[in-house]
Amino acid sequence: MPSTRVLVVDDDDEARAIAERFLAGAGHEVVAESRPEDVLTRLQTDIRWDALVTDKDMPGLTGLELARRAHQVAPALAVVVMTGHAERLSPDTAPHIDAYVSKPFRTPQELPEAVQHAREVRAGKVRREEAQRTLEGLRRQLTPSKS
């Protein structure tokens, strides 16, 4: 099974290095960036990433805004938001977020498990969106035209 390709972004050098180490230790292919804008640039040139792990609070472009923009480029990208705060947005408010993980991590497995969970959640969302598009197409075909 091919490794999961994960982009990590955190403006905190130590937190980014720990996230990178835990994910690489779990067998993931990891590229870590300190600036969200660099992640967007990378996604625009290569959308074959499986997951994005982003800090929630960063100067300039927040992790939540990064997730929203990343999904415009790569809708199947699973997104994990790392946060030191208890606040979580509801799925209705932030459908582009697939999982949250608290910092600091309790165990080295916590972040890789969150990435796996996010990939499963995102795959379900993609399947639902595809089914909805198919259903809408069938409805259009079955609706008599008004000519």
C-alpha positions, 0 to 999 in steps of 0.5 A: 500500500503506498504511503499517505502524502501529507502536507504539514503547516505550522508557524511554530518550528518545534510543533511542525518538527514534532508533527513531521516526525510523528507522521514520518515515523508512521510511514507517511510521506511528509512535506512540512512548511512554515507558511500557509501560502507555501502550501497553497502554492504546492497544491496548485502545482501538485494536487496528489496530496492525501492530507493537509495537517494545519495549525489553526492559529497562524499569522496571516492566513489561518489554518481554517482559511487555508483549509477552505482554499485548499479544498477549492484546489483539491476537493478530495484533500483530507484536512486535520486542524491542530489546535491548542484550544478546545474550540471546534467548529461544527461540520455544518460551519466548516465542511472542509475540516475532517478532523481536529487534534489537540496540541500538544499531542498525547502520544506519537500515534495521535496525529497519524490516527487523526490523519487516517480518520480524516481520510475516512471522513473525507472519502465519505464526504466525496462519495456523498457529493458524487451520489448527490450529483448523480441523483441531481443528473437523474432528476434532470433527465426524468423531469419533462422539459417545458417546450 
